Amino acid sequence: MVDKQAVIKRLKKVEGQIKGIEKMIEEEKFCEDILIQIAAARAALNSIGGLILENYVKNCIYKVSEGELKEEELNKVLETVIKYAKK
């Protein structure tokens, strides 16, 4: 099971990054600096998403299927991964 508190802590950090980006825009900081902070926030969200996706596959799909994924379950996992990976 995913460590809920760890995920929430990471989300709070991303929230702080977003607020920092808002402040940078309000203060008319350099575009390059803003873009770097946006990239950092995006990377943090991708990391969180990866943890949740891993948990989904290991605990929500694999355990329910008792270690044997049927084609329907595998298609559901692939559909979720594709939706997650789209930008």
PDB file with SEQRES, HELIX, SHEET and CRYST1 records, atoms N, CA, C and O in Angstrom:
SEQRES   1 A   87  MET VAL ASP LYS GLN ALA VAL ILE LYS ARG LEU LYS LYS          
SEQRES   2 A   87  VAL GLU GLY GLN ILE LYS GLY ILE GLU LYS MET ILE GLU          
SEQRES   3 A   87  GLU GLU LYS PHE CYS GLU ASP ILE LEU ILE GLN ILE ALA          
SEQRES   4 A   87  ALA ALA ARG ALA ALA LEU ASN SER ILE GLY GLY LEU ILE          
SEQRES   5 A   87  LEU GLU ASN TYR VAL LYS ASN CYS ILE TYR LYS VAL SER          
SEQRES   6 A   87  GLU GLY GLU LEU LYS GLU GLU GLU LEU ASN LYS VAL LEU          
SEQRES   7 A   87  GLU THR VAL ILE LYS TYR ALA LYS LYS                          
HELIX    1 AA1 LYS A    4  GLU A   26  1                                  23    
HELIX    2 AA2 CYS A   31  ASN A   55  1                                  25    
HELIX    3 AA3 TYR A   56  TYR A   62  3                                   7    
HELIX    4 AA4 GLU A   71  ALA A   85  1                                  15    
CRYST1    1.000    1.000    1.000  90.00  90.00  90.00 P 1           1          
ATOM      1  N   MET A   1       0.843  -1.190   0.000  1.00  0.00           N  
ATOM      2  CA  MET A   1       0.000   0.000   0.000  1.00  0.00           C  
ATOM      3  C   MET A   1       0.880   1.242   0.000  1.00  0.00           C  
ATOM      4  O   MET A   1       1.900   1.291   0.687  1.00  0.00           O  
ATOM      5  N   VAL A   2       0.488   2.218  -0.756  1.00  0.00           N  
ATOM      6  CA  VAL A   2       1.245   3.458  -0.846  1.00  0.00           C  
ATOM      7  C   VAL A   2       1.184   4.181   0.503  1.00  0.00           C  
ATOM      8  O   VAL A   2       0.156   4.173   1.180  1.00  0.00           O  
ATOM      9  N   ASP A   3       2.289   4.797   0.872  1.00  0.00           N  
ATOM     10  CA  ASP A   3       2.368   5.553   2.126  1.00  0.00           C  
ATOM     11  C   ASP A   3       1.633   6.882   1.929  1.00  0.00           C  
ATOM     12  O   ASP A   3       2.172   7.832   1.361  1.00  0.00           O  
ATOM     13  N   LYS A   4       0.404   6.921   2.407  1.00  0.00           N  
ATOM     14  CA  LYS A   4      -0.455   8.083   2.194  1.00  0.00           C  
ATOM     15  C   LYS A   4       0.173   9.365   2.739  1.00  0.00           C  
ATOM     16  O   LYS A   4       0.118  10.407   2.087  1.00  0.00           O  
ATOM     17  N   GLN A   5       0.761   9.295   3.913  1.00  0.00           N  
ATOM     18  CA  GLN A   5       1.356  10.488   4.510  1.00  0.00           C  
ATOM     19  C   GLN A   5       2.535  11.004   3.678  1.00  0.00           C  
ATOM     20  O   GLN A   5       2.720  12.212   3.536  1.00  0.00           O  
ATOM     21  N   ALA A   6       3.325  10.083   3.132  1.00  0.00           N  
ATOM     22  CA  ALA A   6       4.455  10.494   2.295  1.00  0.00           C  
ATOM     23  C   ALA A   6       3.964  11.179   1.021  1.00  0.00           C  
ATOM     24  O   ALA A   6       4.542  12.173   0.581  1.00  0.00           O  
ATOM     25  N   VAL A   7       2.893  10.643   0.431  1.00  0.00           N  
ATOM     26  CA  VAL A   7       2.330  11.242  -0.781  1.00  0.00           C  
ATOM     27  C   VAL A   7       1.772  12.627  -0.466  1.00  0.00           C  
ATOM     28  O   VAL A   7       1.994  13.574  -1.220  1.00  0.00           O  
ATOM     29  N   ILE A   8       1.055  12.744   0.635  1.00  0.00           N  
ATOM     30  CA  ILE A   8       0.492  14.041   1.022  1.00  0.00           C  
ATOM     31  C   ILE A   8       1.608  15.053   1.274  1.00  0.00           C  
ATOM     32  O   ILE A   8       1.490  16.217   0.892  1.00  0.00           O  
ATOM     33  N   LYS A   9       2.687  14.613   1.914  1.00  0.00           N  
ATOM     34  CA  LYS A   9       3.831  15.503   2.162  1.00  0.00           C  
ATOM     35  C   LYS A   9       4.412  16.000   0.838  1.00  0.00           C  
ATOM     36  O   LYS A   9       4.729  17.181   0.696  1.00  0.00           O  
ATOM     37  N   ARG A  10       4.547  15.096  -0.120  1.00  0.00           N  
ATOM     38  CA  ARG A  10       5.064  15.493  -1.429  1.00  0.00           C  
ATOM     39  C   ARG A  10       4.120  16.456  -2.141  1.00  0.00           C  
ATOM     40  O   ARG A  10       4.561  17.406  -2.787  1.00  0.00           O  
ATOM     41  N   LEU A  11       2.815  16.203  -2.019  1.00  0.00           N  
ATOM     42  CA  LEU A  11       1.838  17.102  -2.645  1.00  0.00           C  
ATOM     43  C   LEU A  11       1.883  18.493  -2.023  1.00  0.00           C  
ATOM     44  O   LEU A  11       1.738  19.495  -2.722  1.00  0.00           O  
ATOM     45  N   LYS A  12       2.083  18.551  -0.720  1.00  0.00           N  
ATOM     46  CA  LYS A  12       2.208  19.858  -0.053  1.00  0.00           C  
ATOM     47  C   LYS A  12       3.436  20.602  -0.579  1.00  0.00           C  
ATOM     48  O   LYS A  12       3.410  21.821  -0.749  1.00  0.00           O  
ATOM     49  N   LYS A  13       4.510  19.852  -0.835  1.00  0.00           N  
ATOM     50  CA  LYS A  13       5.720  20.467  -1.383  1.00  0.00           C  
ATOM     51  C   LYS A  13       5.437  21.046  -2.773  1.00  0.00           C  
ATOM     52  O   LYS A  13       5.868  22.155  -3.088  1.00  0.00           O  
ATOM     53  N   VAL A  14       4.717  20.294  -3.594  1.00  0.00           N  
ATOM     54  CA  VAL A  14       4.357  20.777  -4.929  1.00  0.00           C  
ATOM     55  C   VAL A  14       3.456  22.007  -4.809  1.00  0.00           C  
ATOM     56  O   VAL A  14       3.594  22.964  -5.571  1.00  0.00           O  
ATOM     57  N   GLU A  15       2.548  21.974  -3.861  1.00  0.00           N  
ATOM     58  CA  GLU A  15       1.680  23.135  -3.625  1.00  0.00           C  
ATOM     59  C   GLU A  15       2.523  24.378  -3.321  1.00  0.00           C  
ATOM     60  O   GLU A  15       2.244  25.468  -3.822  1.00  0.00           O  
ATOM     61  N   GLY A  16       3.553  24.196  -2.496  1.00  0.00           N  
ATOM     62  CA  GLY A  16       4.460  25.306  -2.195  1.00  0.00           C  
ATOM     63  C   GLY A  16       5.200  25.786  -3.430  1.00  0.00           C  
ATOM     64  O   GLY A  16       5.396  26.986  -3.621  1.00  0.00           O  
ATOM     65  N   GLN A  17       5.615  24.830  -4.275  1.00  0.00           N  
ATOM     66  CA  GLN A  17       6.292  25.206  -5.512  1.00  0.00           C  
ATOM     67  C   GLN A  17       5.368  26.032  -6.405  1.00  0.00           C  
ATOM     68  O   GLN A  17       5.797  27.025  -6.994  1.00  0.00           O  
ATOM     69  N   ILE A  18       4.114  25.629  -6.507  1.00  0.00           N  
ATOM     70  CA  ILE A  18       3.147  26.349  -7.343  1.00  0.00           C  
ATOM     71  C   ILE A  18       2.938  27.762  -6.804  1.00  0.00           C  
ATOM     72  O   ILE A  18       2.898  28.725  -7.570  1.00  0.00           O  
ATOM     73  N   LYS A  19       2.807  27.878  -5.499  1.00  0.00           N  
ATOM     74  CA  LYS A  19       2.653  29.206  -4.901  1.00  0.00           C  
ATOM     75  C   LYS A  19       3.893  30.066  -5.166  1.00  0.00           C  
ATOM     76  O   LYS A  19       3.786  31.269  -5.402  1.00  0.00           O  
ATOM     77  N   GLY A  20       5.063  29.436  -5.124  1.00  0.00           N  
ATOM     78  CA  GLY A  20       6.293  30.151  -5.442  1.00  0.00           C  
ATOM     79  C   GLY A  20       6.321  30.624  -6.880  1.00  0.00           C  
ATOM     80  O   GLY A  20       6.800  31.722  -7.165  1.00  0.00           O  
ATOM     81  N   ILE A  21       5.812  29.809  -7.787  1.00  0.00           N  
ATOM     82  CA  ILE A  21       5.738  30.185  -9.199  1.00  0.00           C  
ATOM     83  C   ILE A  21       4.784  31.370  -9.370  1.00  0.00           C  
ATOM     84  O   ILE A  21       5.081  32.312 -10.104  1.00  0.00           O  
ATOM     85  N   GLU A  22       3.647  31.315  -8.694  1.00  0.00           N  
ATOM     86  CA  GLU A  22       2.705  32.444  -8.752  1.00  0.00           C  
ATOM     87  C   GLU A  22       3.385  33.734  -8.306  1.00  0.00           C  
ATOM     88  O   GLU A  22       3.235  34.780  -8.938  1.00  0.00           O  
ATOM     89  N   LYS A  23       4.129  33.644  -7.217  1.00  0.00           N  
ATOM     90  CA  LYS A  23       4.826  34.828  -6.689  1.00  0.00           C  
ATOM     91  C   LYS A  23       5.865  35.331  -7.685  1.00  0.00           C  
ATOM     92  O   LYS A  23       6.017  36.538  -7.876  1.00  0.00           O  
ATOM     93  N   MET A  24       6.581  34.398  -8.320  1.00  0.00           N  
ATOM     94  CA  MET A  24       7.582  34.787  -9.305  1.00  0.00           C  
ATOM     95  C   MET A  24       6.941  35.543 -10.463  1.00  0.00           C  
ATOM     96  O   MET A  24       7.494  36.523 -10.963  1.00  0.00           O  
ATOM     97  N   ILE A  25       5.775  35.076 -10.879  1.00  0.00           N  
ATOM     98  CA  ILE A  25       5.075  35.741 -11.979  1.00  0.00           C  
ATOM     99  C   ILE A  25       4.615  37.128 -11.546  1.00  0.00           C  
ATOM    100  O   ILE A  25       4.763  38.103 -12.282  1.00  0.00           O  
ATOM    101  N   GLU A  26       4.050  37.201 -10.333  1.00  0.00           N  
ATOM    102  CA  GLU A  26       3.611  38.501  -9.820  1.00  0.00           C  
ATOM    103  C   GLU A  26       4.777  39.492  -9.736  1.00  0.00           C  
ATOM    104  O   GLU A  26       4.612  40.684  -9.995  1.00  0.00           O  
ATOM    105  N   GLU A  27       5.948  38.982  -9.371  1.00  0.00           N  
ATOM    106  CA  GLU A  27       7.134  39.838  -9.221  1.00  0.00           C  
ATOM    107  C   GLU A  27       7.901  40.015 -10.528  1.00  0.00           C  
ATOM    108  O   GLU A  27       8.960  40.642 -10.557  1.00  0.00           O  
ATOM    109  N   GLU A  28       7.357  39.458 -11.604  1.00  0.00           N  
ATOM    110  CA  GLU A  28       7.945  39.562 -12.941  1.00  0.00           C  
ATOM    111  C   GLU A  28       9.402  39.091 -12.976  1.00  0.00           C  
ATOM    112  O   GLU A  28      10.283  39.764 -13.512  1.00  0.00           O  
ATOM    113  N   LYS A  29       9.621  37.918 -12.389  1.00  0.00           N  
ATOM    114  CA  LYS A  29      10.958  37.314 -12.428  1.00  0.00           C  
ATOM    115  C   LYS A  29      11.267  36.861 -13.849  1.00  0.00           C  
ATOM    116  O   LYS A  29      10.389  36.845 -14.711  1.00  0.00           O  
ATOM    117  N   PHE A  30      12.527  36.491 -14.085  1.00  0.00           N  
ATOM    118  CA  PHE A  30      12.951  36.050 -15.408  1.00  0.00           C  
ATOM    119  C   PHE A  30      12.196  34.788 -15.840  1.00  0.00           C  
ATOM    120  O   PHE A  30      11.983  33.870 -15.049  1.00  0.00           O  
ATOM    121  N   CYS A  31      11.801  34.770 -17.103  1.00  0.00           N  
ATOM    122  CA  CYS A  31      11.058  33.630 -17.651  1.00  0.00           C  
ATOM    123  C   CYS A  31      11.825  32.321 -17.471  1.00  0.00           C  
ATOM    124  O   CYS A  31      11.237  31.287 -17.156  1.00  0.00           O  
ATOM    125  N   GLU A  32      13.133  32.373 -17.673  1.00  0.00           N  
ATOM    126  CA  GLU A  32      13.951  31.159 -17.533  1.00  0.00           C  
ATOM    127  C   GLU A  32      13.805  30.576 -16.126  1.00  0.00           C  
ATOM    128  O   GLU A  32      13.656  29.364 -15.971  1.00  0.00           O  
ATOM    129  N   ASP A  33      13.848  31.423 -15.113  1.00  0.00           N  
ATOM    130  CA  ASP A  33      13.719  30.963 -13.727  1.00  0.00           C  
ATOM    131  C   ASP A  33      12.333  30.368 -13.464  1.00  0.00           C  
ATOM    132  O   ASP A  33      12.201  29.362 -12.767  1.00  0.00           O  
ATOM    133  N   ILE A  34      11.322  30.995 -14.022  1.00  0.00           N  
ATOM    134  CA  ILE A  34       9.953  30.492 -13.858  1.00  0.00           C  
ATOM    135  C   ILE A  34       9.815  29.126 -14.515  1.00  0.00           C  
ATOM    136  O   ILE A  34       9.239  28.207 -13.934  1.00  0.00           O  
ATOM    137  N   LEU A  35      10.341  28.997 -15.721  1.00  0.00           N  
ATOM    138  CA  LEU A  35      10.247  27.723 -16.440  1.00  0.00           C  
ATOM    139  C   LEU A  35      10.979  26.607 -15.706  1.00  0.00           C  
ATOM    140  O   LEU A  35      10.523  25.464 -15.708  1.00  0.00           O  
ATOM    141  N   ILE A  36      12.092  26.920 -15.089  1.00  0.00           N  
ATOM    142  CA  ILE A  36      12.829  25.917 -14.312  1.00  0.00           C  
ATOM    143  C   ILE A  36      11.982  25.441 -13.134  1.00  0.00           C  
ATOM    144  O   ILE A  36      11.953  24.250 -12.825  1.00  0.00           O  
ATOM    145  N   GLN A  37      11.302  26.368 -12.485  1.00  0.00           N  
ATOM    146  CA  GLN A  37      10.451  25.992 -11.350  1.00  0.00           C  
ATOM    147  C   GLN A  37       9.227  25.191 -11.810  1.00  0.00           C  
ATOM    148  O   GLN A  37       8.787  24.278 -11.111  1.00  0.00           O  
ATOM    149  N   ILE A  38       8.687  25.522 -12.961  1.00  0.00           N  
ATOM    150  CA  ILE A  38       7.575  24.751 -13.520  1.00  0.00           C  
ATOM    151  C   ILE A  38       8.032  23.322 -13.820  1.00  0.00           C  
ATOM    152  O   ILE A  38       7.316  22.361 -13.539  1.00  0.00           O  
ATOM    153  N   ALA A  39       9.230  23.194 -14.393  1.00  0.00           N  
ATOM    154  CA  ALA A  39       9.768  21.861 -14.686  1.00  0.00           C  
ATOM    155  C   ALA A  39       9.966  21.059 -13.400  1.00  0.00           C  
ATOM    156  O   ALA A  39       9.701  19.857 -13.371  1.00  0.00           O  
ATOM    157  N   ALA A  40      10.427  21.716 -12.344  1.00  0.00           N  
ATOM    158  CA  ALA A  40      10.628  21.028 -11.067  1.00  0.00           C  
ATOM    159  C   ALA A  40       9.300  20.552 -10.483  1.00  0.00           C  
ATOM    160  O   ALA A  40       9.215  19.437  -9.968  1.00  0.00           O  
ATOM    161  N   ALA A  41       8.263  21.388 -10.560  1.00  0.00           N  
ATOM    162  CA  ALA A  41       6.944  21.007 -10.058  1.00  0.00           C  
ATOM    163  C   ALA A  41       6.370  19.849 -10.873  1.00  0.00           C  
ATOM    164  O   ALA A  41       5.781  18.919 -10.321  1.00  0.00           O  
ATOM    165  N   ARG A  42       6.549  19.919 -12.187  1.00  0.00           N  
ATOM    166  CA  ARG A  42       6.061  18.844 -13.047  1.00  0.00           C  
ATOM    167  C   ARG A  42       6.771  17.524 -12.729  1.00  0.00           C  
ATOM    168  O   ARG A  42       6.137  16.470 -12.678  1.00  0.00           O  
ATOM    169  N   ALA A  43       8.083  17.589 -12.518  1.00  0.00           N  
ATOM    170  CA  ALA A  43       8.850  16.387 -12.178  1.00  0.00           C  
ATOM    171  C   ALA A  43       8.378  15.800 -10.848  1.00  0.00           C  
ATOM    172  O   ALA A  43       8.275  14.582 -10.703  1.00  0.00           O  
ATOM    173  N   ALA A  44       8.095  16.664  -9.890  1.00  0.00           N  
ATOM    174  CA  ALA A  44       7.608  16.196  -8.591  1.00  0.00           C  
ATOM    175  C   ALA A  44       6.252  15.512  -8.738  1.00  0.00           C  
ATOM    176  O   ALA A  44       6.018  14.465  -8.133  1.00  0.00           O  
ATOM    177  N   LEU A  45       5.366  16.088  -9.530  1.00  0.00           N  
ATOM    178  CA  LEU A  45       4.055  15.472  -9.768  1.00  0.00           C  
ATOM    179  C   LEU A  45       4.199  14.136 -10.493  1.00  0.00           C  
ATOM    180  O   LEU A  45       3.497  13.176 -10.176  1.00  0.00           O  
ATOM    181  N   ASN A  46       5.106  14.077 -11.461  1.00  0.00           N  
ATOM    182  CA  ASN A  46       5.341  12.816 -12.168  1.00  0.00           C  
ATOM    183  C   ASN A  46       5.835  11.739 -11.212  1.00  0.00           C  
ATOM    184  O   ASN A  46       5.446  10.577 -11.327  1.00  0.00           O  
ATOM    185  N   SER A  47       6.680  12.116 -10.282  1.00  0.00           N  
ATOM    186  CA  SER A  47       7.189  11.172  -9.294  1.00  0.00           C  
ATOM    187  C   SER A  47       6.057  10.643  -8.410  1.00  0.00           C  
ATOM    188  O   SER A  47       5.975   9.445  -8.139  1.00  0.00           O  
ATOM    189  N   ILE A  48       5.200  11.540  -7.971  1.00  0.00           N  
ATOM    190  CA  ILE A  48       4.049  11.142  -7.153  1.00  0.00           C  
ATOM    191  C   ILE A  48       3.129  10.228  -7.959  1.00  0.00           C  
ATOM    192  O   ILE A  48       2.660   9.206  -7.458  1.00  0.00           O  
ATOM    193  N   GLY A  49       2.880  10.602  -9.194  1.00  0.00           N  
ATOM    194  CA  GLY A  49       2.046   9.777 -10.064  1.00  0.00           C  
ATOM    195  C   GLY A  49       2.628   8.396 -10.263  1.00  0.00           C  
ATOM    196  O   GLY A  49       1.893   7.409 -10.303  1.00  0.00           O  
ATOM    197  N   GLY A  50       3.942   8.317 -10.387  1.00  0.00           N  
ATOM    198  CA  GLY A  50       4.604   7.017 -10.533  1.00  0.00           C  
ATOM    199  C   GLY A  50       4.397   6.138  -9.322  1.00  0.00           C  
ATOM    200  O   GLY A  50       4.162   4.938  -9.462  1.00  0.00           O  
ATOM    201  N   LEU A  51       4.480   6.714  -8.129  1.00  0.00           N  
ATOM    202  CA  LEU A  51       4.244   5.950  -6.900  1.00  0.00           C  
ATOM    203  C   LEU A  51       2.815   5.412  -6.849  1.00  0.00           C  
ATOM    204  O   LEU A  51       2.579   4.256  -6.497  1.00  0.00           O  
ATOM    205  N   ILE A  52       1.877   6.273  -7.207  1.00  0.00           N  
ATOM    206  CA  ILE A  52       0.471   5.863  -7.168  1.00  0.00           C  
ATOM    207  C   ILE A  52       0.187   4.818  -8.245  1.00  0.00           C  
ATOM    208  O   ILE A  52      -0.572   3.878  -8.010  1.00  0.00           O  
ATOM    209  N   LEU A  53       0.786   4.976  -9.410  1.00  0.00           N  
ATOM    210  CA  LEU A  53       0.613   3.996 -10.479  1.00  0.00           C  
ATOM    211  C   LEU A  53       1.201   2.650 -10.075  1.00  0.00           C  
ATOM    212  O   LEU A  53       0.593   1.606 -10.313  1.00  0.00           O  
ATOM    213  N   GLU A  54       2.377   2.673  -9.468  1.00  0.00           N  
ATOM    214  CA  GLU A  54       2.996   1.428  -8.983  1.00  0.00           C  
ATOM    215  C   GLU A  54       2.088   0.745  -7.963  1.00  0.00           C  
ATOM    216  O   GLU A  54       1.892  -0.469  -8.010  1.00  0.00           O  
ATOM    217  N   ASN A  55       1.536   1.534  -7.044  1.00  0.00           N  
ATOM    218  CA  ASN A  55       0.621   0.986  -6.049  1.00  0.00           C  
ATOM    219  C   ASN A  55      -0.614   0.389  -6.713  1.00  0.00           C  
ATOM    220  O   ASN A  55      -1.089  -0.675  -6.318  1.00  0.00           O  
ATOM    221  N   TYR A  56      -1.126   1.081  -7.722  1.00  0.00           N  
ATOM    222  CA  TYR A  56      -2.300   0.612  -8.448  1.00  0.00           C  
ATOM    223  C   TYR A  56      -2.041  -0.764  -9.068  1.00  0.00           C  
ATOM    224  O   TYR A  56      -2.860  -1.675  -8.947  1.00  0.00           O  
ATOM    225  N   VAL A  57      -0.905  -0.901  -9.724  1.00  0.00           N  
ATOM    226  CA  VAL A  57      -0.591  -2.167 -10.387  1.00  0.00           C  
ATOM    227  C   VAL A  57      -0.357  -3.269  -9.355  1.00  0.00           C  
ATOM    228  O   VAL A  57      -0.886  -4.371  -9.497  1.00  0.00           O  
ATOM    229  N   LYS A  58       0.432  -2.980  -8.318  1.00  0.00           N  
ATOM    230  CA  LYS A  58       0.793  -4.007  -7.335  1.00  0.00           C  
ATOM    231  C   LYS A  58      -0.363  -4.401  -6.432  1.00  0.00           C  
ATOM    232  O   LYS A  58      -0.562  -5.583  -6.151  1.00  0.00           O  
ATOM    233  N   ASN A  59      -1.121  -3.421  -5.980  1.00  0.00           N  
ATOM    234  CA  ASN A  59      -2.124  -3.702  -4.968  1.00  0.00           C  
ATOM    235  C   ASN A  59      -3.552  -3.742  -5.478  1.00  0.00           C  
ATOM    236  O   ASN A  59      -4.362  -4.529  -4.986  1.00  0.00           O  
ATOM    237  N   CYS A  60      -3.866  -2.929  -6.429  1.00  0.00           N  
ATOM    238  CA  CYS A  60      -5.244  -2.873  -6.912  1.00  0.00           C  
ATOM    239  C   CYS A  60      -5.510  -3.898  -8.012  1.00  0.00           C  
ATOM    240  O   CYS A  60      -6.637  -4.371  -8.154  1.00  0.00           O  
ATOM    241  N   ILE A  61      -4.512  -4.236  -8.769  1.00  0.00           N  
ATOM    242  CA  ILE A  61      -4.704  -5.167  -9.878  1.00  0.00           C  
ATOM    243  C   ILE A  61      -4.104  -6.538  -9.561  1.00  0.00           C  
ATOM    244  O   ILE A  61      -4.799  -7.553  -9.608  1.00  0.00           O  
ATOM    245  N   TYR A  62      -2.819  -6.559  -9.242  1.00  0.00           N  
ATOM    246  CA  TYR A  62      -2.115  -7.834  -9.077  1.00  0.00           C  
ATOM    247  C   TYR A  62      -2.707  -8.665  -7.946  1.00  0.00           C  
ATOM    248  O   TYR A  62      -2.962  -9.854  -8.132  1.00  0.00           O  
ATOM    249  N   LYS A  63      -2.927  -8.077  -6.796  1.00  0.00           N  
ATOM    250  CA  LYS A  63      -3.465  -8.835  -5.665  1.00  0.00           C  
ATOM    251  C   LYS A  63      -4.898  -9.291  -5.922  1.00  0.00           C  
ATOM    252  O   LYS A  63      -5.267 -10.410  -5.567  1.00  0.00           O  
ATOM    253  N   VAL A  64      -5.695  -8.440  -6.529  1.00  0.00           N  
ATOM    254  CA  VAL A  64      -7.078  -8.800  -6.826  1.00  0.00           C  
ATOM    255  C   VAL A  64      -7.124  -9.978  -7.789  1.00  0.00           C  
ATOM    256  O   VAL A  64      -7.990 -10.846  -7.683  1.00  0.00           O  
ATOM    257  N   SER A  65      -6.193 -10.000  -8.721  1.00  0.00           N  
ATOM    258  CA  SER A  65      -6.178 -11.076  -9.718  1.00  0.00           C  
ATOM    259  C   SER A  65      -5.441 -12.312  -9.221  1.00  0.00           C  
ATOM    260  O   SER A  65      -5.279 -13.281  -9.963  1.00  0.00           O  
ATOM    261  N   GLU A  66      -4.992 -12.282  -7.963  1.00  0.00           N  
ATOM    262  CA  GLU A  66      -4.285 -13.403  -7.333  1.00  0.00           C  
ATOM    263  C   GLU A  66      -3.037 -13.805  -8.114  1.00  0.00           C  
ATOM    264  O   GLU A  66      -2.736 -14.990  -8.258  1.00  0.00           O  
ATOM    265  N   GLY A  67      -2.319 -12.805  -8.615  1.00  0.00           N  
ATOM    266  CA  GLY A  67      -1.053 -13.049  -9.273  1.00  0.00           C  
ATOM    267  C   GLY A  67      -1.143 -13.407 -10.736  1.00  0.00           C  
ATOM    268  O   GLY A  67      -0.117 -13.574 -11.395  1.00  0.00           O  
ATOM    269  N   GLU A  68      -2.333 -13.528 -11.250  1.00  0.00           N  
ATOM    270  CA  GLU A  68      -2.487 -13.883 -12.663  1.00  0.00           C  
ATOM    271  C   GLU A  68      -3.391 -12.861 -13.339  1.00  0.00           C  
ATOM    272  O   GLU A  68      -4.603 -12.841 -13.123  1.00  0.00           O  
ATOM    273  N   LEU A  69      -2.781 -12.017 -14.159  1.00  0.00           N  
ATOM    274  CA  LEU A  69      -3.559 -10.993 -14.848  1.00  0.00           C  
ATOM    275  C   LEU A  69      -4.267 -11.590 -16.059  1.00  0.00           C  
ATOM    276  O   LEU A  69      -3.652 -12.238 -16.906  1.00  0.00           O  
ATOM    277  N   LYS A  70      -5.549 -11.361 -16.116  1.00  0.00           N  
ATOM    278  CA  LYS A  70      -6.321 -11.777 -17.279  1.00  0.00           C  
ATOM    279  C   LYS A  70      -6.223 -10.671 -18.313  1.00  0.00           C  
ATOM    280  O   LYS A  70      -5.851  -9.544 -17.983  1.00  0.00           O  
ATOM    281  N   GLU A  71      -6.545 -10.973 -19.535  1.00  0.00           N  
ATOM    282  CA  GLU A  71      -6.417  -9.989 -20.610  1.00  0.00           C  
ATOM    283  C   GLU A  71      -7.224  -8.728 -20.307  1.00  0.00           C  
ATOM    284  O   GLU A  71      -6.753  -7.620 -20.563  1.00  0.00           O  
ATOM    285  N   GLU A  72      -8.427  -8.882 -19.770  1.00  0.00           N  
ATOM    286  CA  GLU A  72      -9.274  -7.723 -19.453  1.00  0.00           C  
ATOM    287  C   GLU A  72      -8.600  -6.839 -18.403  1.00  0.00           C  
ATOM    288  O   GLU A  72      -8.615  -5.614 -18.521  1.00  0.00           O  
ATOM    289  N   GLU A  73      -8.013  -7.452 -17.383  1.00  0.00           N  
ATOM    290  CA  GLU A  73      -7.330  -6.692 -16.333  1.00  0.00           C  
ATOM    291  C   GLU A  73      -6.081  -6.020 -16.876  1.00  0.00           C  
ATOM    292  O   GLU A  73      -5.794  -4.872 -16.537  1.00  0.00           O  
ATOM    293  N   LEU A  74      -5.339  -6.725 -17.715  1.00  0.00           N  
ATOM    294  CA  LEU A  74      -4.143  -6.159 -18.320  1.00  0.00           C  
ATOM    295  C   LEU A  74      -4.497  -4.962 -19.194  1.00  0.00           C  
ATOM    296  O   LEU A  74      -3.798  -3.949 -19.175  1.00  0.00           O  
ATOM    297  N   ASN A  75      -5.572  -5.072 -19.954  1.00  0.00           N  
ATOM    298  CA  ASN A  75      -6.010  -3.953 -20.785  1.00  0.00           C  
ATOM    299  C   ASN A  75      -6.380  -2.745 -19.929  1.00  0.00           C  
ATOM    300  O   ASN A  75      -6.110  -1.605 -20.309  1.00  0.00           O  
ATOM    301  N   LYS A  76      -6.997  -2.994 -18.775  1.00  0.00           N  
ATOM    302  CA  LYS A  76      -7.349  -1.902 -17.873  1.00  0.00           C  
ATOM    303  C   LYS A  76      -6.089  -1.206 -17.352  1.00  0.00           C  
ATOM    304  O   LYS A  76      -6.043   0.022 -17.274  1.00  0.00           O  
ATOM    305  N   VAL A  77      -5.075  -1.986 -16.999  1.00  0.00           N  
ATOM    306  CA  VAL A  77      -3.812  -1.415 -16.533  1.00  0.00           C  
ATOM    307  C   VAL A  77      -3.176  -0.591 -17.638  1.00  0.00           C  
ATOM    308  O   VAL A  77      -2.748   0.538 -17.401  1.00  0.00           O  
ATOM    309  N   LEU A  78      -3.111  -1.136 -18.833  1.00  0.00           N  
ATOM    310  CA  LEU A  78      -2.511  -0.416 -19.956  1.00  0.00           C  
ATOM    311  C   LEU A  78      -3.269   0.868 -20.271  1.00  0.00           C  
ATOM    312  O   LEU A  78      -2.655   1.890 -20.576  1.00  0.00           O  
ATOM    313  N   GLU A  79      -4.585   0.826 -20.202  1.00  0.00           N  
ATOM    314  CA  GLU A  79      -5.392   2.020 -20.447  1.00  0.00           C  
ATOM    315  C   GLU A  79      -5.077   3.105 -19.412  1.00  0.00           C  
ATOM    316  O   GLU A  79      -4.967   4.284 -19.748  1.00  0.00           O  
ATOM    317  N   THR A  80      -4.936   2.695 -18.174  1.00  0.00           N  
ATOM    318  CA  THR A  80      -4.607   3.648 -17.108  1.00  0.00           C  
ATOM    319  C   THR A  80      -3.222   4.243 -17.317  1.00  0.00           C  
ATOM    320  O   THR A  80      -3.032   5.448 -17.149  1.00  0.00           O  
ATOM    321  N   VAL A  81      -2.258   3.413 -17.682  1.00  0.00           N  
ATOM    322  CA  VAL A  81      -0.891   3.886 -17.919  1.00  0.00           C  
ATOM    323  C   VAL A  81      -0.880   4.878 -19.077  1.00  0.00           C  
ATOM    324  O   VAL A  81      -0.217   5.912 -19.000  1.00  0.00           O  
ATOM    325  N   ILE A  82      -1.599   4.577 -20.134  1.00  0.00           N  
ATOM    326  CA  ILE A  82      -1.650   5.466 -21.298  1.00  0.00           C  
ATOM    327  C   ILE A  82      -2.285   6.798 -20.924  1.00  0.00           C  
ATOM    328  O   ILE A  82      -1.789   7.849 -21.331  1.00  0.00           O  
ATOM    329  N   LYS A  83      -3.367   6.776 -20.164  1.00  0.00           N  
ATOM    330  CA  LYS A  83      -4.012   8.023 -19.724  1.00  0.00           C  
ATOM    331  C   LYS A  83      -3.055   8.837 -18.857  1.00  0.00           C  
ATOM    332  O   LYS A  83      -2.969  10.058 -18.989  1.00  0.00           O  
ATOM    333  N   TYR A  84      -2.340   8.152 -17.973  1.00  0.00           N  
ATOM    334  CA  TYR A  84      -1.404   8.834 -17.084  1.00  0.00           C  
ATOM    335  C   TYR A  84      -0.245   9.457 -17.871  1.00  0.00           C  
ATOM    336  O   TYR A  84       0.205  10.561 -17.564  1.00  0.00           O  
ATOM    337  N   ALA A  85       0.227   8.737 -18.883  1.00  0.00           N  
ATOM    338  CA  ALA A  85       1.415   9.192 -19.626  1.00  0.00           C  
ATOM    339  C   ALA A  85       1.127  10.343 -20.582  1.00  0.00           C  
ATOM    340  O   ALA A  85       2.043  11.064 -20.977  1.00  0.00           O  
ATOM    341  N   LYS A  86      -0.141  10.523 -20.958  1.00  0.00           N  
ATOM    342  CA  LYS A  86      -0.466  11.621 -21.879  1.00  0.00           C  
ATOM    343  C   LYS A  86      -0.206  12.958 -21.208  1.00  0.00           C  
ATOM    344  O   LYS A  86      -0.407  13.126 -20.005  1.00  0.00           O  
ATOM    345  N   LYS A  87       0.244  13.895 -22.014  1.00  0.00           N  
ATOM    346  CA  LYS A  87       0.547  15.229 -21.473  1.00  0.00           C  
ATOM    347  C   LYS A  87      -0.447  16.231 -21.929  1.00  0.00           C  
ATOM    348  O   LYS A  87      -0.350  17.405 -21.572  1.00  0.00           O  
TER     349      LYS A  87                                                      
END                                                                             
